[in-house]
């Protein structure tokens, strides 16, 4: 299974996701794509199998991913303070991959009905969703 982890800004969420997925599934293939080099570097250091940066990298990686994980803003054009381009959001949203979106209430995106959980609790839940996909 190939898991694509997307992140922006400093890559803190992506780093936590890579570490948690790697700990739960040591043999899974993780490709990390950052919207900038800081995010990419953070995820690479966390243990991804491969990494790339930018719009085209996200578009290409979305074609072959089985699962895409990242903040909910990754499928919304101009989200994450403009780091998610319209082409990137479209490619991620239209990908046939299953998507596990982390519902952070930030960057003017508020998700109704989602409690304000810590990043750790959100990551734990995302890994459990991935476990269900792996076992299916």
Secondary structure in CASP SS format (residue, H / E / C, confidence):
PFRMAT SS
TARGET T0000
AUTHOR 0000-0000-0000
METHOD secondary structure of the structure
MODEL  1
X C 1.00
X E 1.00
X E 1.00
X E 1.00
X E 1.00
X E 1.00
X E 1.00
X C 1.00
X C 1.00
X C 1.00
X C 1.00
X H 1.00
X H 1.00
X H 1.00
X H 1.00
X H 1.00
X H 1.00
X H 1.00
X H 1.00
X H 1.00
X H 1.00
X H 1.00
X H 1.00
X H 1.00
X C 1.00
X C 1.00
X C 1.00
X C 1.00
X E 1.00
X E 1.00
X E 1.00
X E 1.00
X E 1.00
X E 1.00
X C 1.00
X C 1.00
X H 1.00
X H 1.00
X H 1.00
X H 1.00
X H 1.00
X H 1.00
X H 1.00
X H 1.00
X H 1.00
X H 1.00
X C 1.00
X C 1.00
X C 1.00
X E 1.00
X E 1.00
X E 1.00
X E 1.00
X C 1.00
X H 1.00
X H 1.00
X H 1.00
X H 1.00
X H 1.00
X H 1.00
X H 1.00
X H 1.00
X H 1.00
X H 1.00
X C 1.00
X C 1.00
X E 1.00
X E 1.00
X E 1.00
X E 1.00
X E 1.00
X H 1.00
X H 1.00
X H 1.00
X H 1.00
X C 1.00
X C 1.00
X C 1.00
X H 1.00
X H 1.00
X H 1.00
X H 1.00
X C 1.00
X C 1.00
X C 1.00
X H 1.00
X H 1.00
X H 1.00
X H 1.00
X H 1.00
X H 1.00
X H 1.00
X H 1.00
X H 1.00
X C 1.00
X C 1.00
X C 1.00
X E 1.00
X E 1.00
X E 1.00
X E 1.00
X E 1.00
X C 1.00
X C 1.00
X C 1.00
X E 1.00
X C 1.00
X C 1.00
X E 1.00
X C 1.00
X C 1.00
X C 1.00
X C 1.00
X C 1.00
X C 1.00
X C 1.00
X C 1.00
X C 1.00
X H 1.00
X H 1.00
X H 1.00
X H 1.00
X H 1.00
X H 1.00
X H 1.00
X H 1.00
X H 1.00
X H 1.00
X H 1.00
X H 1.00
X H 1.00
X H 1.00
X H 1.00
X H 1.00
X H 1.00
X C 1.00
END
